[in-house]
Amino acid sequence: MSAGTGERGSAGTRAPARPAATGAGTMPVLRFEHGSRGPGWDEPADLEKDPAGIPDPALVQVPSELRAEIEAHMANYPDRHSAALPALAAAQRLHGWCSPQALEQVACVMRVTPAYLESLTTFYDMLETSPAGRHSVYVCTNISCSLLGADALFEAMLAAAGDCPDVNVRAFECLGACDIAPMASVDGTYVGPLTAEDVPRLLEQARAGEPVLVEKQLAGRPVADPGANPPQPPARTAAGPGEAPRQARTRRLLFANIDEPGLATLPVYERRGGYASLRKALACSPAEVLAQLEASGLRGRGGAGFQMGKKVSFLPHGATDKYLVCNADESEPGTFKDRELMQKTPHMLLEGIVIASYAAELDRAFIYVRGEYALQAEVLEAALQEARAAGYIGDHILASGHALSVVVHRGAGAYICGEETGLLDSLEGKRGNPRLKPPFPAIQGLYQGPTLINNVETLATVPAIIEMGGEQYARLGVPTSTGTKLVSVSGHVRRPGNYEIELGIPSREIIYGLAGGPPEGREVKCWFPGGSSAPVLTAADLDVPYDFDSMGKAGSMLGSGAIIVVDDSTPILDVAMKVAKFYRHESCGKCTPCREGTNWTVKMLQRIDSGEATPMDLDIMASVQEHIIGNCLCVLGDAMAMPIGSMIEKFRAELEAHMEAARERRGITGLAGTESALAAQGALHRQAGGADVAATGAGAQAPGEHRGAPGTQRGGA
């Protein structure tokens, strides 16, 4: 409960304190309001009474339209708490922010406490905890956009907006539109690439409520893949500069006809053979469908790469409450492939979900869409209505006896919710904190029931597997990485976008052949093969085959399939700083190695940039990364430690040169300068608890530097 929140959650009131019942020899327990020294602050509290009780319906007036919307959301879930995020979003649309009055109204309808709702508003970036402008302008400042000038764009946007109360300009972490970097989301509409010259018109149109920069809106942009649509010639790639182009080993399954007008609608999808795979699957037994999935060798496309067929087989059989959750919280920086699928071919995803539910013998599914994907959520909801009306979803699907209900659930801005157990907690109406594993979700997941969790691309691949057969699908790619893969390419390349490739082709063919390579006169300095959480590789690794095992042997990982290219114009320190700040902001703060390790990594990188560091700092920082990896409940800490550790290893000479140049700028030279820097470093080392800072948690983290902390700069920067 925040300071100043009273019994009914209204500002400026306080629950009357009553002495707690105590036994002989015991002391009363005192509850203190943070920073409060008002009357009665030291009185004992009645621990049997919640000071922030459920509001009395007789005393709280709730607008009828808000009540109806919240009750409709509550009807979608087995547990009413799952409706908390949609309910808060509805209240925010009505009030402009999650005000005490808004929280009280939501709490009254949902029969929960305002304090519970406030714990959510301080965790999720898209829930405003203070009055905000009518129009939101979120400028992406994460790595792919930052490489192309996003930080300067954000400053220009702030300066142009000034003190205008109508516009809420915020720096935001990756918005999943790296192909139009640098970009911004204006009231949910994605526009880019943007320049400083676009800013005045953008803000003027936003204030007027007009469509913003129509010519730069993402919604009308075709996919980048030149072979995705039959009328275009197949892609030809080159193995390297000066070599003759050759045919790329690629086949379009998910991207076949992706840009055909109307493909998002049921009639066009059916004309292209849509839902034929579902009919074929329903003519088989669930065990036979599962056998096809296992034979395909399909590995999860969300990052972990676990085989989907095995994951389905882990679910217990028999009559029990089981769930399927589609992880559409695509928030790994550099990744935007699922966005394309949901927006342009939503029925392919729905068909895959129905087939997977049949194989797993379950009847409830949820699609958790990241809150920033407003357009994609709307497209999915429209497709879901069409599928229900046509009998593809609901009771007795196609007269088969199989039933399935599907709910599109919108998140509210939290990278950690991409982690499967954090997603489950969020879907249950909680803060998205990861759970301890085991038990794994297949045994105990959503609402404590067995749960199958798969990524959008994974589920969208299922219809193709059923259509062609598992063994035939397994012939694509390489034996340990079968099939095709959607790859999002961004950063310093000429043709950023999504490409569908056959797993196992050389990475050079993707970066140079499909995406066009770096700008003229530039060379690849480093690249992330699987999003910003993947250890970086260098130009020497461009011929490594792009598949799960080959990337692992090269010291990195395929991850989500997001390639971020950094050319030789960018200091490696800038890349490391952007990565470290992102993961520090997104850490839920639950695990000490992650909470403290991400913070100290940022501090040490800042010391390098300011000229206060010595080469020993790099050793300390490398040790911090080692102590983070494998010591957290989820892999968010690892996601920072792996790329930062790889940058220290592969670009140590550049980092040391940056240190020396920074010290020279400050006038610190010679032996005296070295002794001064070492003394400062020693103080930091002692404060941090030595190289074991991440393991011990020593060293205080500044307030507001991890998700949900008081004073957090929400949305990141």
C-alpha positions, 0 to 999 in steps of 0.5 A: 500500500502506498503512502497516504492510501486509506481504508478505501484507497482514497488519497489523504485518508488513513485506516483507524489503527486499533491495538493488536491482540497480544498474548502475555510477554508479547509486544504489539506489532506496529505498522508504519506508513512510509515517510509518514509522521502524522497523528497516530503513526506509531499506534499498534495496528490491528493485523486482523483487519486489512487497512485497504479493504474492498470498497463498499459498493454502496459508497462507490459510484462506478460508470455503467460502461466501465462496470460492464466492460470489467464484468465481461472481462471477468467472465473470460477467466476461471479466476476473476483476478486474471481480469485485473490488467484488462480492467485497469486498462479500461479504467485508464482509458476512462480516467486518463490514468490509474488514479485512486478513483479509478483503482477504487472503481475497479476494486469495487467491481472485481471485489479486490483491494485497491492495494492489490491493484496498485501493486500492478500499476507500479509494475507494468509500464503501460499503466500510468500512475500519475496524470498523463496527456490524452495522447501517448507518444512512445519513442523506442530507444532500445538497441536497434533504434538507438543504432539509427539515432533514436536517442536524438529523436527522443530529445527532439520529440521532448523539445517539440512537445514542451510542456503541452499537457495533451501529449505524453512523450516517453522513452520506451524499450523495444516496441517490436518494430525494429524494421522501421527504426527509429520509430515511435508508437503514437496512441498505439499506431506504429510509425517510422523510420522517423527523422527530426523533420517528422516530429512537428507534423507528428505531434500536430496530427496527434494533438488534432486526433488525426491519422499520424504520418500515414505514409510511414505507418507500419500497418501498410508495410509489406514484409521484407522477404523478397521470396515471400510472395510468388510474383516476386523472384526468389532471393539470391544471396552472395557468400561474401563481397566479390563472389557471384550470387547463388540461390539461397536454400529457403522455402516459404511456409509461413510467409507464403502469400503473406502480403495477399490483400485480405489474408487476415480475413477468413474467406481469403485464408480459406481460399488459400487452403486455410483450416484444411490441416485442422480438418485433416487433424480432426480425422485422426486421433490425438495420439496420431497428431502428436506423433506427427509433431514429434516426427517433425522435430519442430523446436520452439521458436521463442528462444529455448528451442525445446521440441514441441512434440516432447513438450505436448507429450509431457502433459498428463492424460485424462480428464483434468483442467489443462490449458494452452497458452500462446506466448505472444509477448514478443519483447526480446529486443530485435524481435518482430516476427510474431508481430508480422504473423499475428497482423497478417495471417492470424487464422494460421495461428488460430488453426495451429492453436486448435490442432495443438489443443486437440493433440494435447486433449485440452479445451481452454487456450489463452493468447497473451499479447504484449500490450504494445501490440494493440493493432495485432490484438485487434486483428486477432480478436476479429479473426477469433470472432470469424473462427467462432462463427464458422465453427472452427473454435467453440463446442463440437468443432467441425462436428468432431466432439473436440471443444476449445475456448480461446481468449486474447489477453493483453499485457501491459508492458513488461519484458519479464512476462516473456518468461513462461512462468512470469507470463503465467503469473501475469495471466493470473492477475499478478506481477510478472515474477518468475516462479521456481522450477520445478514444477514445470508448467507442463505439470503445474502451470496456469491456475495450478493445472498442466499447461502447454506454453508455445510461441506464436511462430511455433504454433503457426507452424503446426498447420504446415506440419500436418499438411505435409507430414512430420517426416517430410517437414523434418527433411527441411533444414538440418537434422537437429534444426528442422524446418524453416525459421523466421528471422528478424534482421535489424540494425546496420543493414540496408534491408531490415525486416523479416525473412523466412529461411531454411535452417542451416544456411550460412549466416552471411547469406542472411545478413549480406544476401537477404538484408543487404549487409551494412551501409556502403563503406562499413563493415560488420563489427559484431552481431547478435544472432538471437536478440540482445540476450545472445552473446555477440559474434564478430565478422569472423563468424559470418559463415557459421550455419544459422541453426540451433546447434551451430550457434551454440558451438560458436559460443552464442545461441539462435534464441528468438531468431533476431539478428542485430547487426552493429557496424564499425562506426559504433563504439562497443561501449555504447552497445554494452551500455544500452544492453545493460541498462535495458536488463537493469530496468526490466529486472523484477528485482526478485533475485539478488544476482540479477537485481544487483548484478545488472545495476553494478554492471551499468555502474562499471560501464559508466566508470569506463566512460567517465575515465574512472576505470582501470583494466581491473574493472573489466576483470571485476565486471567479467566476474560479475557476469559469471556469478549471475549466470545460472544463479537466478530463477529465470534467465533475465540475468543471464540475458544481460550477463552473456552478451556483456561477457562476450563483449568484454572477451572479444573487444577488451582492447577497444574497451581499454582504449576507451578507458585511456581516452576518457582519462586523457579527456579528464586530464588524468595521466601518468602514475598519479592518474593511475594511482587515483583511478586505482584508489577509486576502483578499490573503494568501488570494489569494497563497496560492491563486496568484491567480485562476488557482488552478484552472488552476495548481493552486497552494494545498495542499488539506487531506488527505482533502478529495477522494475516496480521499484519506487521512483522507477523511470517507467518505460525505460530510457 
